[in-house]
Amino acid sequence: MSTKPHLSQRAIVAYNRLSREVAALNYLVRIAKPSGTLGETGRICLDRALRIANRLYRREPGMPSFGRIGTSEPLTQADLALMVARLSAAGIAFEERYAHLTAPGLAANTTLQPLRFPPP
């Protein structure tokens, strides 16, 4: 029996969805750098990412939980940068916890057995 944590297929799909949302938000904060406050569409996207993160991380010990944001109130760029940084940090911690499920992690955890051909 393995002591490594198990991740279901449903959780993998949820994490992939969350990572795409966080990547888009990171692009917005780091590359596009818009000025002013975040509009309603942006607040809805951020709130959706927070909901996905809460659902994914709620049963994981030591993972943060994220509060909901009001989609009717303006959100400053500093608030957005803070939330995106928290989401990114949580994603990195989650990836480290399940590193054995990634391709490099699988390669590091398996020992290659020499090929043995049957005698002629």
C-alpha positions in Angstrom: 0.0 0.0 0.0 1.4 3.4 -1.0 1.6 6.2 1.5 1.6 8.8 -1.2 -1.6 10.8 -1.6 -4.1 9.7 -4.2 -5.7 12.2 -6.6 -8.9 11.2 -8.4 -9.6 11.8 -12.1 -12.2 14.4 -11.1 -9.7 16.3 -9.0 -7.2 16.2 -11.8 -9.7 17.7 -14.2 -10.7 20.4 -11.6 -7.0 21.2 -11.1 -6.4 21.6 -14.8 -9.4 23.9 -15.1 -8.1 25.9 -12.1 -4.6 26.1 -13.6 -6.0 27.6 -16.8 -8.0 30.2 -14.9 -4.9 31.1 -12.8 -2.7 31.3 -15.9 -5.2 33.7 -17.5 -5.3 35.8 -14.3 -1.5 35.8 -14.1 -1.3 37.0 -17.7 -3.6 39.8 -16.8 -1.6 40.9 -13.7 1.9 40.4 -15.0 1.8 41.0 -18.8 -1.3 43.0 -19.7 -1.2 45.2 -16.6 -4.5 47.0 -17.0 -5.1 50.2 -15.1 -8.0 51.2 -13.0 -10.4 48.8 -11.3 -11.4 45.3 -12.4 -14.8 45.2 -14.3 -17.7 42.9 -13.6 -16.6 40.2 -16.1 -13.1 40.1 -14.5 -14.6 39.9 -11.0 -16.9 37.0 -12.1 -13.9 35.1 -13.5 -11.9 35.7 -10.3 -14.8 34.5 -8.2 -15.2 31.4 -10.3 -11.5 30.6 -9.9 -11.8 31.1 -6.1 -14.8 28.7 -6.0 -12.9 26.0 -8.0 -9.9 26.4 -5.7 -12.1 26.1 -2.6 -13.7 22.9 -3.9 -10.4 21.4 -4.9 -8.4 22.3 -1.7 -11.1 21.9 1.0 -10.2 18.3 1.9 -6.4 18.9 1.6 -4.8 19.5 5.0 -2.7 22.7 5.2 -4.1 24.2 2.0 -5.6 27.7 2.2 -9.2 28.6 1.7 -10.3 31.6 -0.2 -13.2 33.9 0.6 -15.7 34.9 -2.0 -15.5 38.4 -3.5 -18.4 40.7 -4.2 -19.0 40.8 -7.9 -20.8 44.1 -7.6 -18.1 46.1 -5.9 -15.0 47.3 -7.8 -11.7 45.5 -7.2 -8.4 47.4 -7.4 -5.4 46.0 -9.2 -3.6 45.5 -5.9 -6.4 43.4 -4.6 -6.4 41.4 -7.8 -2.6 40.9 -7.7 -2.9 39.7 -4.1 -5.6 37.1 -4.9 -3.7 35.9 -8.0 -0.5 35.5 -5.9 -2.4 33.5 -3.3 -4.0 31.3 -5.9 -0.6 30.7 -7.6 1.1 29.9 -4.3 -1.6 27.4 -3.4 -1.3 25.8 -6.9 2.4 25.4 -6.4 1.9 23.7 -3.0 -0.7 21.4 -4.5 1.6 20.5 -7.4 4.4 19.7 -4.9 2.1 17.5 -2.9 1.2 15.5 -5.9 4.6 15.7 -7.8 4.7 11.9 -8.0 1.7 12.0 -10.4 3.5 14.3 -13.0 5.6 12.8 -15.8 8.9 13.9 -14.2 7.8 12.6 -10.8 6.7 9.2 -12.3 10.1 8.9 -14.0 11.9 9.7 -10.7 9.9 7.2 -8.7 10.3 4.2 -11.0 13.4 2.1 -11.3 14.1 0.8 -14.7 14.4 -3.0 -14.8 16.8 -4.4 -17.3 15.2 -6.1 -20.3 15.3 -9.9 -20.0 14.7 -11.9 -23.0 13.7 -15.6 -22.8 16.5 -18.0 -23.5 16.7 -19.3 -27.1 
